[in-house]
Every structure is written in structure tokens, then in C-alpha cells.
Amino acid sequence: MVAEPKPFVADTVAGQRNPAQSLSVQWTALQDAAAAVAALAGLSPERPSPQVRNFPALIKDVGGWRFELAADLIGDLTAMMRPGLTALLAVNARGQDATAAAVTLWREFHHARNSVLALVPQGGELGPRRSA
């Protein structure tokens, strides 16, 4: 009998993810869902910017109320994308054109994601603000 490997659970308590890990997993899933919506909309794949790629780490570093708000907003985005993508896939599976609906969902997602990204303060040319 071969023992199954246990999943990697660094920085967790009793196998539970910490809030930063949960946010990172949700963020990645949202980006994957958005890529699927973009494909259904007939849009070319988006090349994620460093701000999009690094958002979970950046917002974790900011912390405080911004982190909490980001977590809430990402939950809201997930609640929007899950049924939207499910509906688009169902329409597509029936052989119907889902392009217009997919473009609409993509625009809504993109607008909401930009609002979430704005929670990370912009650094100047010297990079993000650092304090002791």
C-alpha cells in the first residue's frame, strides 16, 4: 500500500489556509475564470500585468482595512463570475452564440477588478512606499 502524499500546508493551522493564502487562491481562480470568459467573448488572451499577477502579495503587504476590503470584493467578484461563467458555458454548450453576454461579463469583471487593484497604493518611480 502506497501512502498518498499530503498537500503542502505551509503557514496553516490544522490544514486550514490563512487569509492571505485564501485570497491568493481565489484571485488566481478569478483570473482563470476571466480568461475563459474572454475566450467565449472572442477576445485575445490578456497578458496579466505585474500588478494583476502580484496583487495578492501586494495587498497582503498593505494589510489592514485595505486587505479586508479586497477580500470582501474578491468574494463579490467570485459571486458574480461563478454563475455568469456557468450560464455562458451552458449557452455555448447548446450551440448558441454567447459572445455578447460574454463581452458584457468581461467588461463588468474588468471594471470591478480595476477597483480592487486600486486598493494597492501606487508607488512612485522608487517603488512602493516603505516605512519602518
Contacts in CASP RR format, 6 or more apart in sequence:
PFRMAT RR
TARGET T0000
AUTHOR 0000-0000-0000
METHOD contacts of the structure
MODEL  1
MVAEPKPFVADTVAGQRNPAQSLSVQWTALQDAAAAVAALAGLSPERPSP
QVRNFPALIKDVGGWRFELAADLIGDLTAMMRPGLTALLAVNARGQDATA
AAVTLWREFHHARNSVLALVPQGGELGPRRSA
9 15 0 8 1.000
9 17 0 8 1.000
11 18 0 8 1.000
11 21 0 8 1.000
12 18 0 8 1.000
12 21 0 8 1.000
17 25 0 8 1.000
19 67 0 8 1.000
19 71 0 8 1.000
20 56 0 8 1.000
20 60 0 8 1.000
20 67 0 8 1.000
22 71 0 8 1.000
23 56 0 8 1.000
23 59 0 8 1.000
23 60 0 8 1.000
23 67 0 8 1.000
23 70 0 8 1.000
23 71 0 8 1.000
23 74 0 8 1.000
24 56 0 8 1.000
24 57 0 8 1.000
26 74 0 8 1.000
26 75 0 8 1.000
26 78 0 8 1.000
27 55 0 8 1.000
27 56 0 8 1.000
27 74 0 8 1.000
29 78 0 8 1.000
30 74 0 8 1.000
30 77 0 8 1.000
30 78 0 8 1.000
30 81 0 8 1.000
30 109 0 8 1.000
30 113 0 8 1.000
31 48 0 8 1.000
31 52 0 8 1.000
33 81 0 8 1.000
33 82 0 8 1.000
33 85 0 8 1.000
34 46 0 8 1.000
34 81 0 8 1.000
34 106 0 8 1.000
34 109 0 8 1.000
34 110 0 8 1.000
34 113 0 8 1.000
35 45 0 8 1.000
35 46 0 8 1.000
36 85 0 8 1.000
36 89 0 8 1.000
37 81 0 8 1.000
37 84 0 8 1.000
37 85 0 8 1.000
37 88 0 8 1.000
37 102 0 8 1.000
37 105 0 8 1.000
37 106 0 8 1.000
37 109 0 8 1.000
38 44 0 8 1.000
38 45 0 8 1.000
38 46 0 8 1.000
38 102 0 8 1.000
38 106 0 8 1.000
39 45 0 8 1.000
40 88 0 8 1.000
40 89 0 8 1.000
40 92 0 8 1.000
40 98 0 8 1.000
40 99 0 8 1.000
40 102 0 8 1.000
41 99 0 8 1.000
41 102 0 8 1.000
41 103 0 8 1.000
41 105 0 8 1.000
41 106 0 8 1.000
42 99 0 8 1.000
42 102 0 8 1.000
43 103 0 8 1.000
43 106 0 8 1.000
51 58 0 8 1.000
51 117 0 8 1.000
51 120 0 8 1.000
52 113 0 8 1.000
52 117 0 8 1.000
55 116 0 8 1.000
55 117 0 8 1.000
55 120 0 8 1.000
58 120 0 8 1.000
58 128 0 8 1.000
59 66 0 8 1.000
59 67 0 8 1.000
59 70 0 8 1.000
59 119 0 8 1.000
59 120 0 8 1.000
60 67 0 8 1.000
61 128 0 8 1.000
62 119 0 8 1.000
62 120 0 8 1.000
62 121 0 8 1.000
66 119 0 8 1.000
66 120 0 8 1.000
69 119 0 8 1.000
70 116 0 8 1.000
70 119 0 8 1.000
73 112 0 8 1.000
73 115 0 8 1.000
73 116 0 8 1.000
73 119 0 8 1.000
74 116 0 8 1.000
76 112 0 8 1.000
77 109 0 8 1.000
77 112 0 8 1.000
77 113 0 8 1.000
77 116 0 8 1.000
80 108 0 8 1.000
80 109 0 8 1.000
80 112 0 8 1.000
81 105 0 8 1.000
81 109 0 8 1.000
84 105 0 8 1.000
85 105 0 8 1.000
87 101 0 8 1.000
88 98 0 8 1.000
88 101 0 8 1.000
88 102 0 8 1.000
88 105 0 8 1.000
91 97 0 8 1.000
91 98 0 8 1.000
91 101 0 8 1.000
92 98 0 8 1.000
120 128 0 8 1.000
121 128 0 8 1.000
121 129 0 8 1.000
123 129 0 8 1.000
END
